[in-house]
Amino acid sequence: MKLLDQNTSEMFHVPELVLMEQAAMAFVQKLFLMNRPIEHVLIVCGSGNNGGDGLAIGRLLHERGIGVCLLLAGEADGHRTTKSYDQQKKICSAYGITMITELSKAGEQPFDVIVDALFGTGLCRSITGKLAGLIDELNRKDAWRVAVDIASGVHSEDGSVLGTAFAAEDTITFSFGKTGQFLWPGSDYSGRVHVVPIGITMASWLDKKPKTAVLTKEDLSLLPKRTAHSNKGNYGKLLVIAGSVNMAGAACLCAGAAYRSGCGLVKVMTAEENRLVVQTVVPSAILSTYSGKLEEQQVIDELKWADAVVIGPGIGTGRIAERLVKLVLKNCGVPFVVDADALNIIAKEPEILLRPHTSMILTPHLGEMSRLTGDLVSFIQARLIPSAVEFAQTYDVICVLKDFHTVTAVPYGLTCLNLSGNDGMAVAGSGDVLSGILGSLLAQGMKPEHAALGVYVHGLAGDAAAKKCGRASMRAEDLIDGLKAVMREAQDKFE
């Protein structure tokens, strides 16, 4: 953002003060659109340009007749001020807006809104001393807490908390979302994030485009299209290698999700003991079963049949499962998804991924990623995006690292952070549904590097399910049902 500010001013001749004014106007406009009580506002300002934004916001609210108190916390802590901050302070002083340097001087009048304009996106050191104490005190206030651009104390790149952080209920951020606002724990302190335009556009990127993006509903246009003159063969054949004794559900969920995502034909390869369950729950699926002895030629023949493959959900980590995984890695000539138990098997010998292979999507959660890399879960959590990117580049695979906001890393390509979904999806079988969606889209001809689209669809299905039955009551089966609404919306809008 610092570079974009600079490019906008130097290349497009938009003065810094103009950008500050536009940011303040966009913030105030959005604030009023939220329809919350706004009568007495405390704006806590740092000494930099984020504080300058806060001063400008205070003046605009004052002009609307709102009671405003500006707490110049940056000055009280002895930090140097910027030119734009000084100019905004002169304007506020001329208008007679109340300015204080200590919270204790704010009086007994309760504030219904507290605006955080202490630190901006450039903060990279821990907040300590008086300012840390001030933030903690503000977090205890009974008021609507709103952050300017980013909640003070949240690292804008990795979402870490720098000592302490302002606990915003809403963050009104400028021009583009900041990665740290969507990564845990920064997401907990950012609240609802609202992106507002202030005149810094994509033109200001020049030749340095961001490496991380998010999907929106417009990207559903990338979903495979259907035509009137077609049959099941036009929509792909997916082989689902899933399930073991007493684990039939994983195969059913994966296959069911694949059909709901538009796949034409799904074949489930599973243990013979699962035959009746799969035929009952997913009667449209073809079955290929194995008993105590697994024939190599059977696996090779099924791989030749498929346009895409999913392997892993519920297969266990025993001798037969290990053989299945190794046979698929050696013989698969179509794109395939590796999930669940297959990941744990590969973790015993991750260098197997270095052998030449077709396009591969791995979908580890944090625990599985820890086993694959040898890194602690806490280390991966703190470096979610770098961890996914490094793994993808090392093994030349697409890494779907599952978390609160899942990261999809393509080797030397664009990394996507998924913002769809909700905590109702934290339930057994949710990952099996995701694998089914990804496999289905691959079978229908989706490019593997667009795997983030499947993750996004999975989250949207979870959001649709939450509306129907509530987050606490959701089961993985509800995600499959939620796919109906997602696929129907995409079809209505883009076909």
C-alpha positions as CSV (number, residue, x, y, z in Angstrom):
1,M,0.0,0.0,0.0
2,K,2.9,2.3,0.7
3,L,4.1,1.7,-2.9
4,L,0.6,2.2,-4.3
5,D,0.3,5.5,-2.4
6,Q,3.7,6.6,-3.8
7,N,2.8,5.5,-7.4
8,T,-0.5,7.3,-7.3
9,S,1.2,10.5,-6.2
10,E,4.3,10.3,-8.4
11,M,2.9,8.7,-11.6
12,F,-0.6,10.1,-11.5
13,H,0.1,13.4,-9.7
14,V,-2.6,12.9,-7.0
15,P,-1.2,14.7,-3.9
16,E,-1.0,12.8,-0.6
17,L,-3.4,15.2,1.0
18,V,-6.0,14.6,-1.7
19,L,-5.8,10.8,-1.1
20,M,-6.2,11.4,2.6
21,E,-9.3,13.5,2.1
22,Q,-10.8,10.8,-0.2
23,A,-10.0,8.1,2.3
24,A,-11.7,10.1,5.1
25,M,-14.8,10.8,2.9
26,A,-15.1,7.1,1.9
27,F,-14.7,6.1,5.6
28,V,-17.4,8.4,6.8
29,Q,-19.8,7.5,4.0
30,K,-19.4,3.8,4.8
31,L,-19.8,4.5,8.6
32,F,-23.2,6.0,8.1
33,L,-24.3,3.3,5.7
34,M,-24.0,0.8,8.6
35,N,-27.0,2.3,10.4
36,R,-25.5,2.3,13.9
37,P,-26.0,5.1,16.4
38,I,-23.4,7.8,15.8
39,E,-23.7,10.7,18.2
40,H,-20.5,10.9,20.3
41,V,-17.3,9.7,18.6
42,L,-13.8,9.2,20.0
43,I,-11.1,9.1,17.4
44,V,-7.8,7.8,18.6
45,C,-5.0,9.2,16.3
46,G,-1.4,8.1,15.9
47,S,1.2,10.6,14.6
48,G,1.5,9.2,11.1
49,N,-0.7,9.3,8.1
50,N,-3.2,6.9,9.6
51,G,-3.6,9.5,12.4
52,G,-4.0,12.1,9.7
53,D,-6.8,10.0,8.2
54,G,-8.4,10.0,11.7
55,L,-8.2,13.8,12.0
56,A,-9.8,14.3,8.6
57,I,-12.5,11.8,9.6
58,G,-13.1,13.8,12.8
59,R,-13.5,17.0,10.8
60,L,-16.0,15.5,8.4
61,L,-18.1,14.1,11.3
62,H,-17.9,17.5,13.1
63,E,-19.3,19.1,10.0
64,R,-22.3,16.8,10.2
65,G,-23.0,17.9,13.7
66,I,-21.5,14.8,15.4
67,G,-19.8,15.3,18.8
68,V,-16.1,14.5,18.1
69,C,-13.2,14.1,20.5
70,L,-9.7,13.6,19.0
71,L,-7.3,11.8,21.2
72,L,-3.8,12.6,19.8
73,A,-2.2,9.5,21.3
74,G,0.8,9.6,18.9
75,E,1.9,13.0,20.1
76,A,1.5,12.0,23.7
77,D,3.8,9.1,23.1
78,G,6.5,11.3,21.6
79,H,6.4,10.1,18.0
80,R,7.3,12.4,15.2
81,T,4.4,13.6,13.1
82,T,4.0,13.7,9.3
83,K,3.3,16.8,7.1
84,S,-0.2,15.6,6.2
85,Y,-0.9,14.9,9.9
86,D,0.2,18.4,10.8
87,Q,-2.0,20.0,8.1
88,Q,-5.0,18.0,9.2
89,K,-4.4,19.0,12.8
90,K,-4.3,22.7,11.9
91,I,-7.6,22.4,10.1
92,C,-9.2,20.6,13.1
93,S,-7.8,23.2,15.4
94,A,-9.2,26.0,13.3
95,Y,-12.7,24.4,13.5
96,G,-12.4,24.2,17.3
97,I,-12.7,20.4,17.4
98,T,-11.9,19.0,20.9
99,M,-8.4,17.6,21.0
100,I,-6.8,15.8,24.0
101,T,-3.6,13.8,24.6
102,E,-4.8,11.6,27.5
103,L,-7.9,9.4,27.5
104,S,-8.6,10.5,31.1
105,K,-9.3,14.0,29.8
106,A,-12.2,12.8,27.6
107,G,-14.7,13.5,30.4
108,E,-17.6,11.4,31.6
109,Q,-19.6,11.6,28.3
110,P,-19.8,8.0,27.0
111,F,-18.9,7.4,23.4
112,D,-21.0,5.3,21.2
113,V,-18.3,4.9,18.6
114,I,-14.5,4.5,19.0
115,V,-12.5,5.0,15.8
116,D,-9.0,3.5,15.8
117,A,-6.5,5.5,13.7
118,L,-3.4,4.8,15.7
119,F,-1.3,2.7,13.3
120,G,-1.6,1.8,9.7
121,T,-0.4,-1.0,7.4
122,G,3.3,-0.2,7.8
123,L,3.5,-1.3,11.5
124,C,6.1,-4.0,11.9
125,R,7.1,-3.7,15.6
126,S,5.4,-4.7,18.8
127,I,3.2,-2.1,20.5
128,T,4.4,-1.5,24.0
129,G,4.2,1.0,26.9
130,K,1.4,3.6,27.1
131,L,0.0,2.9,23.7
132,A,-0.4,-0.8,24.5
133,G,-2.2,0.1,27.7
134,L,-4.4,2.6,25.8
135,I,-5.4,-0.1,23.3
136,D,-6.3,-2.5,26.0
137,E,-8.4,0.1,27.8
138,L,-10.2,1.0,24.5
139,N,-11.0,-2.7,24.0
140,R,-12.8,-2.7,27.4
141,K,-15.0,0.2,26.5
142,D,-18.7,-0.4,25.8
143,A,-18.8,1.2,22.3
144,W,-18.8,0.3,18.6
145,R,-15.2,-0.1,17.7
146,V,-14.2,0.7,14.1
147,A,-10.7,0.6,12.6
148,V,-9.3,2.9,9.9
149,D,-7.7,0.8,7.2
150,I,-6.4,-1.8,9.6
151,A,-6.8,-2.6,13.3
152,S,-3.8,-1.2,15.1
153,G,-1.5,-4.0,16.1
154,V,-2.4,-6.4,13.3
155,H,0.5,-7.2,11.0
156,S,-0.9,-6.4,7.5
157,E,0.9,-9.3,5.8
158,D,0.7,-12.3,8.1
159,G,-2.1,-11.4,10.5
160,S,0.1,-11.8,13.6
161,V,-0.7,-9.6,16.6
162,L,2.2,-7.2,17.4
163,G,2.1,-7.2,21.2
164,T,-1.6,-6.2,21.4
165,A,-4.3,-5.1,19.0
166,F,-7.4,-3.0,18.7
167,A,-10.4,-5.4,18.7
168,A,-12.5,-3.9,15.9
169,E,-16.0,-4.9,15.2
170,D,-15.7,-3.4,11.7
171,T,-12.6,-2.4,9.7
172,I,-13.1,0.1,6.8
173,T,-10.0,-0.5,4.7
174,F,-8.9,1.5,1.6
175,S,-8.7,0.4,-2.0
176,F,-7.7,-3.3,-1.4
177,G,-8.0,-5.8,1.4
178,K,-4.9,-6.5,3.4
179,T,-3.8,-10.2,3.7
180,G,-3.4,-10.0,7.5
181,Q,-7.0,-9.0,7.9
182,F,-8.1,-12.4,6.8
183,L,-5.5,-14.6,8.4
184,W,-5.8,-15.8,12.0
185,P,-5.4,-14.2,14.6
186,G,-5.6,-10.9,12.7
187,S,-9.0,-11.9,11.4
188,D,-10.3,-12.0,15.0
189,Y,-9.3,-8.4,15.6
190,S,-10.5,-7.1,12.2
191,G,-14.2,-7.9,12.5
192,R,-16.1,-7.3,9.4
193,V,-13.8,-6.0,6.7
194,H,-15.3,-3.4,4.3
195,V,-13.1,-2.3,1.3
196,V,-13.9,1.2,0.0
197,P,-12.4,3.0,-3.0
198,I,-10.3,6.1,-2.4
199,G,-8.8,6.7,-5.9
200,I,-6.0,4.2,-5.7
201,T,-6.8,1.8,-8.5
202,M,-5.1,-1.2,-10.2
203,A,-3.4,1.3,-12.5
204,S,-1.2,2.2,-9.5
205,W,0.2,-1.4,-9.4
206,L,2.3,-0.6,-12.5
207,D,4.4,-3.7,-13.1
208,K,4.2,-5.0,-9.5
209,K,1.0,-6.9,-9.2
210,P,0.0,-8.6,-6.0
211,K,0.8,-12.3,-5.6
212,T,-2.3,-13.1,-3.5
213,A,-5.9,-12.7,-4.5
214,V,-9.4,-13.7,-3.4
215,L,-12.3,-15.0,-5.5
216,T,-15.7,-13.4,-5.8
217,K,-19.0,-14.6,-7.2
218,E,-18.0,-13.3,-10.6
219,D,-15.4,-16.0,-10.7
220,L,-18.2,-18.6,-10.8
221,S,-18.2,-17.9,-14.5
222,L,-15.1,-20.2,-14.6
223,L,-17.2,-23.2,-13.7
224,P,-17.6,-25.8,-16.5
225,K,-20.5,-24.9,-18.9
226,R,-23.3,-27.3,-19.9
227,T,-24.8,-27.6,-23.3
228,A,-28.3,-28.8,-24.4
229,H,-26.9,-31.5,-26.8
230,S,-24.9,-33.5,-24.3
231,N,-24.7,-36.8,-22.3
232,K,-23.0,-37.9,-19.1
233,G,-19.8,-38.5,-21.0
234,N,-19.5,-34.8,-21.8
235,Y,-19.2,-34.0,-18.1
236,G,-16.3,-36.2,-17.1
237,K,-15.6,-39.5,-15.4
238,L,-14.3,-39.3,-11.9
239,L,-12.6,-42.2,-10.0
240,V,-13.0,-41.9,-6.3
241,I,-10.6,-44.2,-4.4
242,A,-12.0,-43.8,-0.9
243,G,-13.4,-45.7,2.1
244,S,-12.2,-48.8,4.0
245,V,-13.9,-51.2,6.4
246,N,-16.2,-49.2,8.7
247,M,-15.3,-46.0,6.8
248,A,-17.9,-46.0,4.0
249,G,-19.1,-42.5,4.7
250,A,-16.0,-40.8,3.3
251,A,-16.6,-42.5,-0.1
252,C,-20.3,-41.6,-0.1
253,L,-19.7,-38.0,0.8
254,C,-16.9,-37.6,-1.8
255,A,-19.0,-39.2,-4.6
256,G,-22.2,-37.4,-3.6
257,A,-20.4,-34.0,-3.7
258,A,-18.9,-34.9,-7.1
259,Y,-22.3,-35.5,-8.6
260,R,-23.7,-32.3,-7.1
261,S,-20.8,-30.4,-8.6
262,G,-21.8,-31.4,-12.1
263,C,-19.8,-34.6,-12.8
264,G,-21.3,-36.9,-15.3
265,L,-20.1,-40.3,-14.0
266,V,-18.5,-41.2,-10.7
267,K,-16.9,-44.6,-10.0
268,V,-16.1,-45.5,-6.4
269,M,-13.3,-47.9,-5.8
270,T,-13.5,-49.1,-2.2
271,A,-13.4,-52.1,0.1
272,E,-15.9,-54.9,-0.7
273,E,-17.5,-54.4,2.7
274,N,-18.7,-51.0,1.6
275,R,-20.7,-52.2,-1.4
276,L,-24.2,-52.1,0.2
277,V,-23.7,-48.8,1.9
278,V,-22.4,-47.0,-1.2
279,Q,-25.1,-48.5,-3.4
280,T,-27.7,-47.3,-1.0
281,V,-26.5,-43.8,-0.3
282,V,-25.1,-43.0,-3.8
283,P,-27.0,-45.3,-6.2
284,S,-25.9,-43.4,-9.3
285,A,-22.2,-44.3,-8.6
286,I,-20.5,-47.2,-10.3
287,L,-18.7,-49.6,-7.9
288,S,-15.3,-51.2,-8.2
289,T,-14.4,-53.1,-5.0
290,Y,-11.4,-55.0,-3.7
291,S,-11.0,-57.5,-0.8
292,G,-8.0,-58.6,1.1
293,K,-5.9,-58.8,-2.0
294,L,-5.5,-55.8,-4.3
295,E,-4.7,-56.5,-7.9
296,E,-2.4,-54.0,-9.5
297,Q,-4.0,-54.4,-12.9
298,Q,-7.4,-53.5,-11.5
299,V,-6.1,-50.2,-10.2
300,I,-4.3,-49.5,-13.5
301,D,-7.5,-50.3,-15.5
302,E,-9.6,-48.0,-13.4
303,L,-7.0,-45.2,-13.7
304,K,-7.2,-45.5,-17.5
305,W,-11.0,-45.2,-17.4
306,A,-11.0,-41.9,-15.5
307,D,-10.7,-38.3,-16.5
308,A,-9.7,-37.3,-13.0
309,V,-9.1,-39.1,-9.7
310,V,-9.5,-38.5,-6.0
311,I,-7.6,-40.7,-3.6
312,G,-7.5,-40.7,0.2
313,P,-10.8,-40.1,2.1
314,G,-11.2,-42.9,4.6
315,I,-8.8,-45.4,3.0
316,G,-6.8,-45.8,6.2
317,T,-3.0,-46.1,6.4
318,G,-2.6,-49.9,6.3
319,R,-0.9,-52.1,3.8
320,I,-3.6,-52.0,1.1
321,A,-3.9,-48.2,1.4
322,E,-0.2,-47.7,1.0
323,R,-0.2,-49.9,-2.1
324,L,-3.1,-48.0,-3.5
325,V,-1.4,-44.6,-3.0
326,K,1.9,-45.8,-4.5
327,L,0.1,-47.3,-7.5
328,V,-1.8,-44.1,-8.2
329,L,1.3,-41.9,-7.9
330,K,3.2,-44.2,-10.3
331,N,0.5,-44.9,-12.9
332,C,-2.0,-42.0,-12.9
333,G,-2.0,-40.1,-16.2
334,V,-4.8,-37.6,-15.4
335,P,-5.1,-34.8,-12.8
336,F,-5.8,-36.1,-9.3
337,V,-6.6,-35.0,-5.8
338,V,-4.7,-36.3,-2.8
339,D,-6.5,-36.0,0.5
340,A,-6.8,-37.3,4.1
341,D,-5.2,-40.8,4.7
342,A,-3.3,-40.6,1.4
343,L,-1.5,-37.5,2.7
344,N,-0.5,-39.3,5.9
345,I,0.9,-42.2,3.8
346,I,2.9,-39.8,1.6
347,A,4.1,-38.1,4.8
348,K,6.2,-41.2,5.5
349,E,8.1,-40.6,2.3
350,P,7.4,-37.1,1.0
351,E,10.2,-37.3,-1.5
352,I,8.0,-39.6,-3.6
353,L,6.3,-36.4,-4.7
354,L,9.5,-35.3,-6.4
355,R,9.1,-38.0,-9.1
356,P,7.6,-36.9,-12.4
357,H,3.8,-36.8,-12.1
358,T,0.7,-35.4,-13.7
359,S,-1.1,-32.4,-12.2
360,M,-1.7,-33.1,-8.5
361,I,-3.7,-31.2,-5.9
362,L,-2.9,-31.9,-2.2
363,T,-5.5,-30.8,0.4
364,P,-3.8,-31.0,3.8
365,H,-5.2,-29.5,7.0
366,L,-2.6,-28.1,9.5
367,G,-2.0,-31.5,11.2
368,E,-1.4,-33.2,7.9
369,M,0.8,-30.4,6.7
370,S,2.8,-30.8,9.8
371,R,3.4,-34.4,9.1
372,L,4.3,-33.7,5.4
373,T,6.8,-31.0,6.2
374,G,8.0,-31.9,9.7
375,D,7.2,-28.3,10.8
376,L,5.2,-27.6,14.0
377,V,1.5,-26.8,13.5
378,S,2.1,-23.4,15.3
379,F,4.9,-22.6,12.8
380,I,2.7,-23.4,9.8
381,Q,-0.2,-21.5,11.3
382,A,2.0,-18.4,11.7
383,R,3.2,-18.7,8.1
384,L,0.1,-20.0,6.4
385,I,0.7,-18.5,2.9
386,P,4.5,-19.0,2.8
387,S,4.1,-22.6,4.0
388,A,1.6,-23.4,1.2
389,V,3.7,-21.6,-1.4
390,E,7.0,-23.2,-0.4
391,F,5.4,-26.7,-0.4
392,A,3.8,-26.1,-3.8
393,Q,7.1,-24.9,-5.4
394,T,9.2,-27.6,-3.7
395,Y,7.1,-30.6,-5.0
396,D,5.5,-29.0,-8.1
397,V,2.0,-29.6,-6.8
398,I,-1.0,-27.4,-6.1
399,C,-1.3,-27.1,-2.3
400,V,-4.7,-26.4,-0.8
401,L,-3.8,-25.7,2.9
402,K,-7.0,-25.9,4.8
403,D,-7.7,-23.4,7.6
404,F,-10.2,-20.8,8.7
405,H,-9.4,-19.1,5.4
406,T,-7.9,-21.8,3.1
407,V,-4.8,-21.0,1.0
408,T,-4.5,-22.4,-2.5
409,A,-0.9,-22.1,-3.8
410,V,0.0,-22.8,-7.4
411,P,3.7,-23.3,-8.1
412,Y,5.1,-19.9,-9.2
413,G,1.5,-18.7,-9.9
414,L,-1.2,-16.7,-8.1
415,T,-2.0,-17.7,-4.5
416,C,-5.6,-17.5,-3.5
417,L,-7.0,-16.9,0.0
418,N,-10.6,-18.2,0.3
419,L,-13.0,-16.0,2.2
420,S,-16.2,-18.1,1.8
421,G,-17.4,-20.6,4.4
422,N,-18.1,-20.5,8.1
423,D,-17.5,-22.4,11.4
424,G,-20.4,-24.8,10.7
425,M,-18.1,-26.5,8.3
426,A,-15.8,-27.6,11.1
427,V,-17.4,-31.0,11.1
428,A,-16.4,-34.6,10.1
429,G,-16.7,-35.2,6.4
430,S,-16.3,-31.6,5.3
431,G,-12.9,-32.3,3.7
432,D,-14.4,-35.3,1.8
433,V,-16.9,-33.0,0.3
434,L,-14.2,-30.6,-0.8
435,S,-12.2,-33.5,-2.5
436,G,-15.4,-34.5,-4.3
437,I,-15.9,-31.0,-5.6
438,L,-12.3,-30.6,-6.7
439,G,-12.3,-34.0,-8.4
440,S,-15.6,-33.3,-10.2
441,L,-14.4,-30.0,-11.6
442,L,-11.1,-31.6,-12.8
443,A,-13.1,-34.4,-14.5
444,Q,-15.2,-31.7,-16.3
445,G,-12.1,-30.1,-17.7
446,M,-11.2,-27.4,-15.1
447,K,-7.6,-26.4,-15.2
448,P,-5.8,-27.7,-12.0
449,E,-4.4,-24.2,-11.4
450,H,-8.0,-23.1,-10.9
451,A,-8.3,-25.3,-7.8
452,A,-9.1,-22.3,-5.7
453,L,-12.5,-22.2,-7.5
454,G,-13.4,-25.5,-6.0
455,V,-12.4,-24.3,-2.5
456,Y,-14.6,-21.2,-3.0
457,V,-17.6,-23.2,-4.2
458,H,-17.1,-25.5,-1.1
459,G,-17.3,-22.4,1.2
460,L,-20.3,-21.0,-0.6
461,A,-22.1,-24.4,-0.2
462,G,-21.3,-24.1,3.5
463,D,-22.8,-20.6,3.6
464,A,-25.9,-21.8,1.9
465,A,-26.2,-24.7,4.4
466,A,-25.8,-22.4,7.3
467,K,-28.7,-20.2,6.2
468,K,-30.9,-23.3,5.9
469,C,-30.1,-25.1,9.1
470,G,-27.8,-23.0,11.3
471,R,-24.0,-23.4,11.8
472,A,-24.1,-25.5,14.9
473,S,-26.5,-28.1,13.3
474,M,-24.6,-28.5,10.1
475,R,-23.3,-31.9,8.9
476,A,-21.2,-32.7,5.9
477,E,-24.4,-33.9,4.1
478,D,-25.8,-30.3,4.3
479,L,-22.8,-29.1,2.3
480,I,-23.7,-31.4,-0.5
481,D,-27.3,-30.0,-0.3
482,G,-25.9,-26.5,-0.3
483,L,-24.2,-27.1,-3.6
484,K,-27.6,-27.1,-5.2
485,A,-28.0,-23.4,-4.5
486,V,-24.4,-22.5,-5.6
487,M,-24.5,-24.4,-8.9
488,R,-28.0,-23.0,-9.6
489,E,-26.9,-19.4,-9.0
490,A,-23.9,-19.9,-11.3
491,Q,-26.0,-21.4,-14.0
492,D,-28.6,-18.7,-13.8
493,K,-26.0,-15.9,-13.9
494,F,-23.5,-17.2,-16.4
495,E,-25.2,-19.7,-18.8
